Each structure stands twice: as structure tokens, then as C-alpha cells.
Amino acid sequence: MSLTIIMIVLFAALFHATWNFLVKNNEDKPLSMAAVVIGHAPFAIGVSMAVPMPALNSLPYLFAGVLLHVGYQFFLMASYRIGDLTQVYPLARGAAPIMVAGVSVTFLGLPLARFELIGIASIGIGIMSLAFTRSSRGIRNGRAALLAFTTGGFIAAYSLIDGLGAREAGTAFGYYSWLSILNAVVFAGIIRLIRPGVLTNVVFQNWKLSICGGGASFLAYALVTWAFTVAPIALVAVLRETSIIFALFLGCFILREQFSLNKLLAIALTLLGAIFLHATQ
């Protein structure tokens, strides 16, 4: 993977960490998630009017992507109630790119070089090691572990679908703009049924979170979707997950969270993995 693409994906990872940081600091997770997802819409509508429409061949991927994103979003909200996210989420984010690499090589016939496989493993293991930062309750609990890997499965699935769909669409930004619009509409319809009043709250009381979080999230994944079309999906997917490392720094320097030896090891493994991803050039 070229250094330019690596830097763009790392830039996207920073914005991904930013919107997750904003959601983390809101006690009402369904409200904050709704604000971010619906906040995509104005940006997506603006971009969709400035870029070509996605090709018709990409529609099956587009609809499947919407379902996977909505499923992931609601599953993630549920996971805040079921498992300890300080353990569950690193497992999910670390496992997802390894799943993507496995499917890419085994079923899609997309070759990966030895250094690329080492890089993917290094980043995935580095991220998953964050699950050991606090108590091991989230790992030893079978229900929490299942939750983590199911969440990782959603992430892996929508990454592959979006990567293939954007390539079929002929326009990465057009594809993701329409995916964001449809995602916002479906999510808003469901949340209105299960949490009446949330949409009103988002529009009139949490519009700043919606604009800032939604804008950061839209930009982050729009860049990732573009990267899917110019680099191997597995490599982009794993590099994107370095957002957790940026989240660590935000937590340590803004929230004054403790910086442990385990976090330092996770950062080192992740950086080593990024170096291996570039080593094939």
C-alpha cells in the first residue's frame, strides 16, 4: 500500500476516533448514535449532488450495505447494555480486519503479500490486546465474547460489501453518499418506533453533536470507501481500525485516562503493523 493511501486512511481513522469520542461522552447512547447517523444526511445530500450517481450494478451492494450498517449500529447500542465495551469493543474492532483478510484470500481470491498478512495480524492483535487493559471480565464472559465477535462480523461484512460495491458503482463518494442517506432514513424510522422523542431531541437539542459527530463520521468513512477502490480492501479495513489508537490518545490527554504499559504495547504493535503494510512497496 502506498504511503499516500496510508496517510489518507490514517487521517480518516482520526476522524473516526473523534466521532466515537463524542458518542462515548454522552450517557444516552441511542441518542448520540442517532445524532451521528442522522447527521450524515446533510453532508451526504450535498456530496450526492456534486458527484455522479452510482452504477445500477452496485444497487444490490448498496442495499445490503444499508442493512449491515443499520444492523451494526443497533447491535452496537445493545452491546453497551450487555457487555463491557472496554473489553468487547477492542475485540470486535481487532477481529474484524482479520475476518476481512480471511474472506478476501479464501473466498474472493484476492492475494495478499507476506508482509501485508503480518501487518494485518500485528494491527489486529495490537487492537485486541486493549481488551486486557482493565479487568478480564469482558473476555472470560462467554456472552460478552460472542457479542464482540458478532460485532466484528458486522464490521467485516459491511467493509467487504462497501468495498466491492464502491468498485461496482464507479464512484466511491456517490456510492457512500446514497448509502448514508438510505442508512439515515432507515435508522430514523426504526428509532422513531422504539424510542419516541429521540429524533425531536436530536434536531432541537443535540444538533451540535449531530453536525460535528455526523460530519466527522461521514468524512471518515467516505475516505475509507474511496480507499477501498484503490487499495486491497483487507489492508484498508485493518488500517482504519487504528482509530482506536487515536481514541487512546484522546482519552489520555483530554479525559485524563490512565496510560498503561498494555496501551503502549498496543500502540507499538499497531505502528509495527502499519510499517509492514508499507513494506511491500
Contacts in CASP RR format, 6 or more apart in sequence:
PFRMAT RR
TARGET T0000
AUTHOR 0000-0000-0000
METHOD contacts of the structure
MODEL  1
MSLTIIMIVLFAALFHATWNFLVKNNEDKPLSMAAVVIGHAPFAIGVSMA
VPMPALNSLPYLFAGVLLHVGYQFFLMASYRIGDLTQVYPLARGAAPIMV
AGVSVTFLGLPLARFELIGIASIGIGIMSLAFTRSSRGIRNGRAALLAFT
TGGFIAAYSLIDGLGAREAGTAFGYYSWLSILNAVVFAGIIRLIRPGVLT
NVVFQNWKLSICGGGASFLAYALVTWAFTVAPIALVAVLRETSIIFALFL
GCFILREQFSLNKLLAIALTLLGAIFLHATQ
1 116 0 8 1.000
1 231 0 8 1.000
1 232 0 8 1.000
1 235 0 8 1.000
1 236 0 8 1.000
1 239 0 8 1.000
1 277 0 8 1.000
1 278 0 8 1.000
1 280 0 8 1.000
1 281 0 8 1.000
2 231 0 8 1.000
2 278 0 8 1.000
2 281 0 8 1.000
3 278 0 8 1.000
3 281 0 8 1.000
5 227 0 8 1.000
5 230 0 8 1.000
5 231 0 8 1.000
5 236 0 8 1.000
6 239 0 8 1.000
6 274 0 8 1.000
6 277 0 8 1.000
6 278 0 8 1.000
8 223 0 8 1.000
8 226 0 8 1.000
8 227 0 8 1.000
9 223 0 8 1.000
9 224 0 8 1.000
9 227 0 8 1.000
9 236 0 8 1.000
9 239 0 8 1.000
9 240 0 8 1.000
10 239 0 8 1.000
10 242 0 8 1.000
10 274 0 8 1.000
11 223 0 8 1.000
12 219 0 8 1.000
12 220 0 8 1.000
12 221 0 8 1.000
12 223 0 8 1.000
12 224 0 8 1.000
12 227 0 8 1.000
12 240 0 8 1.000
13 220 0 8 1.000
13 239 0 8 1.000
13 240 0 8 1.000
13 241 0 8 1.000
13 242 0 8 1.000
13 243 0 8 1.000
13 245 0 8 1.000
13 246 0 8 1.000
14 220 0 8 1.000
14 243 0 8 1.000
14 246 0 8 1.000
15 216 0 8 1.000
15 217 0 8 1.000
15 219 0 8 1.000
15 220 0 8 1.000
15 223 0 8 1.000
16 216 0 8 1.000
16 217 0 8 1.000
16 220 0 8 1.000
16 221 0 8 1.000
16 240 0 8 1.000
16 243 0 8 1.000
16 246 0 8 1.000
17 243 0 8 1.000
17 244 0 8 1.000
17 245 0 8 1.000
17 246 0 8 1.000
17 247 0 8 1.000
17 250 0 8 1.000
18 213 0 8 1.000
18 216 0 8 1.000
18 220 0 8 1.000
18 246 0 8 1.000
18 250 0 8 1.000
19 36 0 8 1.000
19 212 0 8 1.000
19 213 0 8 1.000
19 214 0 8 1.000
19 215 0 8 1.000
19 216 0 8 1.000
19 217 0 8 1.000
19 220 0 8 1.000
20 243 0 8 1.000
20 247 0 8 1.000
21 247 0 8 1.000
21 250 0 8 1.000
21 251 0 8 1.000
21 254 0 8 1.000
22 32 0 8 1.000
22 36 0 8 1.000
22 209 0 8 1.000
22 212 0 8 1.000
22 213 0 8 1.000
22 216 0 8 1.000
23 29 0 8 1.000
23 32 0 8 1.000
23 33 0 8 1.000
23 36 0 8 1.000
23 213 0 8 1.000
24 247 0 8 1.000
25 255 0 8 1.000
26 32 0 8 1.000
26 209 0 8 1.000
29 77 0 8 1.000
29 80 0 8 1.000
30 77 0 8 1.000
30 191 0 8 1.000
30 195 0 8 1.000
30 198 0 8 1.000
31 195 0 8 1.000
31 198 0 8 1.000
31 201 0 8 1.000
31 202 0 8 1.000
31 206 0 8 1.000
32 206 0 8 1.000
32 209 0 8 1.000
33 73 0 8 1.000
33 76 0 8 1.000
33 77 0 8 1.000
34 187 0 8 1.000
34 188 0 8 1.000
34 191 0 8 1.000
34 195 0 8 1.000
34 198 0 8 1.000
34 199 0 8 1.000
34 202 0 8 1.000
35 202 0 8 1.000
35 206 0 8 1.000
35 209 0 8 1.000
35 210 0 8 1.000
35 213 0 8 1.000
35 214 0 8 1.000
36 209 0 8 1.000
36 210 0 8 1.000
36 213 0 8 1.000
36 214 0 8 1.000
36 217 0 8 1.000
37 73 0 8 1.000
37 183 0 8 1.000
37 184 0 8 1.000
37 187 0 8 1.000
37 188 0 8 1.000
37 214 0 8 1.000
37 217 0 8 1.000
38 184 0 8 1.000
38 187 0 8 1.000
38 188 0 8 1.000
38 199 0 8 1.000
38 202 0 8 1.000
38 210 0 8 1.000
38 214 0 8 1.000
39 184 0 8 1.000
39 210 0 8 1.000
39 211 0 8 1.000
39 213 0 8 1.000
39 214 0 8 1.000
39 215 0 8 1.000
39 217 0 8 1.000
39 218 0 8 1.000
40 180 0 8 1.000
40 181 0 8 1.000
40 183 0 8 1.000
40 184 0 8 1.000
40 214 0 8 1.000
40 215 0 8 1.000
40 217 0 8 1.000
40 218 0 8 1.000
41 180 0 8 1.000
41 181 0 8 1.000
41 184 0 8 1.000
42 211 0 8 1.000
43 180 0 8 1.000
43 214 0 8 1.000
43 215 0 8 1.000
43 218 0 8 1.000
43 219 0 8 1.000
44 176 0 8 1.000
44 177 0 8 1.000
44 178 0 8 1.000
44 180 0 8 1.000
44 181 0 8 1.000
44 184 0 8 1.000
44 218 0 8 1.000
45 177 0 8 1.000
45 181 0 8 1.000
46 177 0 8 1.000
47 173 0 8 1.000
47 174 0 8 1.000
47 177 0 8 1.000
47 222 0 8 1.000
48 174 0 8 1.000
48 177 0 8 1.000
48 178 0 8 1.000
48 181 0 8 1.000
51 171 0 8 1.000
51 173 0 8 1.000
51 174 0 8 1.000
51 177 0 8 1.000
52 170 0 8 1.000
52 171 0 8 1.000
52 174 0 8 1.000
53 171 0 8 1.000
53 174 0 8 1.000
53 178 0 8 1.000
54 62 0 8 1.000
54 168 0 8 1.000
54 169 0 8 1.000
54 170 0 8 1.000
54 171 0 8 1.000
54 174 0 8 1.000
54 175 0 8 1.000
54 178 0 8 1.000
55 168 0 8 1.000
55 169 0 8 1.000
55 170 0 8 1.000
55 171 0 8 1.000
57 168 0 8 1.000
57 169 0 8 1.000
58 165 0 8 1.000
58 166 0 8 1.000
58 168 0 8 1.000
58 169 0 8 1.000
58 170 0 8 1.000
58 175 0 8 1.000
61 161 0 8 1.000
61 162 0 8 1.000
61 163 0 8 1.000
61 164 0 8 1.000
61 165 0 8 1.000
61 168 0 8 1.000
61 169 0 8 1.000
61 175 0 8 1.000
62 165 0 8 1.000
62 169 0 8 1.000
62 175 0 8 1.000
62 178 0 8 1.000
62 179 0 8 1.000
62 182 0 8 1.000
63 182 0 8 1.000
64 161 0 8 1.000
65 158 0 8 1.000
65 161 0 8 1.000
65 162 0 8 1.000
65 179 0 8 1.000
66 179 0 8 1.000
66 182 0 8 1.000
66 183 0 8 1.000
66 186 0 8 1.000
68 154 0 8 1.000
68 157 0 8 1.000
68 158 0 8 1.000
68 161 0 8 1.000
69 158 0 8 1.000
69 179 0 8 1.000
69 183 0 8 1.000
70 183 0 8 1.000
70 186 0 8 1.000
70 187 0 8 1.000
70 190 0 8 1.000
71 154 0 8 1.000
72 151 0 8 1.000
72 154 0 8 1.000
72 155 0 8 1.000
72 158 0 8 1.000
73 187 0 8 1.000
74 190 0 8 1.000
75 150 0 8 1.000
75 151 0 8 1.000
75 154 0 8 1.000
76 151 0 8 1.000
79 85 0 8 1.000
79 88 0 8 1.000
79 89 0 8 1.000
79 147 0 8 1.000
79 151 0 8 1.000
82 143 0 8 1.000
82 144 0 8 1.000
82 147 0 8 1.000
83 138 0 8 1.000
83 141 0 8 1.000
83 143 0 8 1.000
83 144 0 8 1.000
83 147 0 8 1.000
84 135 0 8 1.000
84 137 0 8 1.000
84 138 0 8 1.000
84 144 0 8 1.000
86 131 0 8 1.000
86 133 0 8 1.000
86 134 0 8 1.000
87 131 0 8 1.000
87 134 0 8 1.000
87 135 0 8 1.000
87 136 0 8 1.000
87 137 0 8 1.000
87 138 0 8 1.000
87 139 0 8 1.000
87 144 0 8 1.000
87 148 0 8 1.000
88 131 0 8 1.000
88 138 0 8 1.000
88 144 0 8 1.000
88 147 0 8 1.000
88 148 0 8 1.000
88 151 0 8 1.000
89 148 0 8 1.000
89 151 0 8 1.000
89 244 0 8 1.000
90 127 0 8 1.000
90 128 0 8 1.000
90 129 0 8 1.000
90 130 0 8 1.000
90 131 0 8 1.000
90 244 0 8 1.000
91 128 0 8 1.000
91 131 0 8 1.000
91 139 0 8 1.000
91 145 0 8 1.000
91 148 0 8 1.000
91 149 0 8 1.000
91 152 0 8 1.000
92 148 0 8 1.000
92 149 0 8 1.000
92 151 0 8 1.000
92 152 0 8 1.000
92 153 0 8 1.000
92 155 0 8 1.000
93 127 0 8 1.000
93 152 0 8 1.000
93 155 0 8 1.000
93 241 0 8 1.000
93 243 0 8 1.000
93 244 0 8 1.000
94 123 0 8 1.000
94 124 0 8 1.000
94 125 0 8 1.000
94 126 0 8 1.000
94 127 0 8 1.000
94 128 0 8 1.000
94 152 0 8 1.000
94 241 0 8 1.000
95 124 0 8 1.000
95 128 0 8 1.000
95 148 0 8 1.000
95 149 0 8 1.000
95 152 0 8 1.000
95 153 0 8 1.000
95 156 0 8 1.000
96 152 0 8 1.000
96 153 0 8 1.000
96 155 0 8 1.000
96 156 0 8 1.000
96 159 0 8 1.000
96 237 0 8 1.000
96 241 0 8 1.000
97 120 0 8 1.000
97 123 0 8 1.000
97 124 0 8 1.000
97 156 0 8 1.000
97 159 0 8 1.000
97 234 0 8 1.000
97 237 0 8 1.000
97 238 0 8 1.000
97 240 0 8 1.000
97 241 0 8 1.000
98 120 0 8 1.000
98 121 0 8 1.000
98 124 0 8 1.000
98 238 0 8 1.000
99 152 0 8 1.000
99 153 0 8 1.000
99 156 0 8 1.000
100 156 0 8 1.000
100 159 0 8 1.000
100 160 0 8 1.000
100 233 0 8 1.000
100 234 0 8 1.000
100 237 0 8 1.000
100 238 0 8 1.000
101 112 0 8 1.000
101 117 0 8 1.000
101 120 0 8 1.000
101 234 0 8 1.000
101 237 0 8 1.000
101 238 0 8 1.000
102 234 0 8 1.000
103 156 0 8 1.000
103 160 0 8 1.000
104 110 0 8 1.000
104 112 0 8 1.000
104 160 0 8 1.000
104 232 0 8 1.000
104 233 0 8 1.000
104 234 0 8 1.000
105 111 0 8 1.000
105 112 0 8 1.000
105 234 0 8 1.000
108 160 0 8 1.000
110 232 0 8 1.000
110 233 0 8 1.000
110 234 0 8 1.000
112 120 0 8 1.000
112 232 0 8 1.000
112 234 0 8 1.000
112 235 0 8 1.000
113 280 0 8 1.000
115 276 0 8 1.000
115 277 0 8 1.000
115 279 0 8 1.000
115 280 0 8 1.000
116 232 0 8 1.000
116 234 0 8 1.000
116 235 0 8 1.000
116 276 0 8 1.000
116 277 0 8 1.000
116 280 0 8 1.000
118 273 0 8 1.000
118 276 0 8 1.000
119 238 0 8 1.000
119 272 0 8 1.000
119 273 0 8 1.000
119 274 0 8 1.000
119 276 0 8 1.000
119 277 0 8 1.000
120 234 0 8 1.000
120 235 0 8 1.000
120 238 0 8 1.000
120 273 0 8 1.000
120 277 0 8 1.000
122 269 0 8 1.000
122 270 0 8 1.000
122 272 0 8 1.000
122 273 0 8 1.000
122 276 0 8 1.000
123 238 0 8 1.000
123 239 0 8 1.000
123 241 0 8 1.000
123 242 0 8 1.000
123 269 0 8 1.000
123 270 0 8 1.000
123 273 0 8 1.000
123 274 0 8 1.000
124 238 0 8 1.000
124 241 0 8 1.000
124 269 0 8 1.000
124 270 0 8 1.000
125 269 0 8 1.000
126 265 0 8 1.000
126 266 0 8 1.000
126 269 0 8 1.000
126 270 0 8 1.000
127 241 0 8 1.000
127 242 0 8 1.000
127 244 0 8 1.000
127 245 0 8 1.000
127 266 0 8 1.000
127 270 0 8 1.000
129 262 0 8 1.000
129 265 0 8 1.000
129 266 0 8 1.000
129 269 0 8 1.000
130 244 0 8 1.000
130 248 0 8 1.000
130 262 0 8 1.000
130 263 0 8 1.000
130 266 0 8 1.000
131 138 0 8 1.000
131 139 0 8 1.000
131 148 0 8 1.000
132 139 0 8 1.000
132 262 0 8 1.000
133 260 0 8 1.000
133 262 0 8 1.000
133 263 0 8 1.000
133 266 0 8 1.000
137 144 0 8 1.000
138 144 0 8 1.000
138 145 0 8 1.000
138 148 0 8 1.000
139 145 0 8 1.000
156 237 0 8 1.000
159 228 0 8 1.000
159 233 0 8 1.000
159 237 0 8 1.000
160 233 0 8 1.000
162 175 0 8 1.000
162 176 0 8 1.000
162 179 0 8 1.000
162 225 0 8 1.000
162 228 0 8 1.000
163 225 0 8 1.000
163 228 0 8 1.000
163 229 0 8 1.000
163 233 0 8 1.000
164 233 0 8 1.000
165 175 0 8 1.000
166 172 0 8 1.000
166 175 0 8 1.000
166 176 0 8 1.000
166 225 0 8 1.000
166 226 0 8 1.000
166 228 0 8 1.000
166 229 0 8 1.000
167 228 0 8 1.000
167 229 0 8 1.000
169 175 0 8 1.000
170 229 0 8 1.000
172 222 0 8 1.000
172 225 0 8 1.000
172 226 0 8 1.000
172 228 0 8 1.000
172 229 0 8 1.000
173 222 0 8 1.000
173 225 0 8 1.000
173 226 0 8 1.000
175 225 0 8 1.000
176 221 0 8 1.000
176 222 0 8 1.000
176 225 0 8 1.000
177 222 0 8 1.000
180 218 0 8 1.000
188 199 0 8 1.000
191 198 0 8 1.000
191 199 0 8 1.000
192 198 0 8 1.000
192 199 0 8 1.000
202 209 0 8 1.000
202 210 0 8 1.000
203 210 0 8 1.000
220 243 0 8 1.000
224 236 0 8 1.000
224 240 0 8 1.000
227 236 0 8 1.000
228 236 0 8 1.000
235 277 0 8 1.000
238 277 0 8 1.000
239 274 0 8 1.000
239 277 0 8 1.000
242 270 0 8 1.000
242 274 0 8 1.000
245 266 0 8 1.000
245 267 0 8 1.000
245 270 0 8 1.000
248 259 0 8 1.000
248 263 0 8 1.000
248 266 0 8 1.000
248 267 0 8 1.000
251 257 0 8 1.000
252 258 0 8 1.000
252 259 0 8 1.000
252 263 0 8 1.000
END
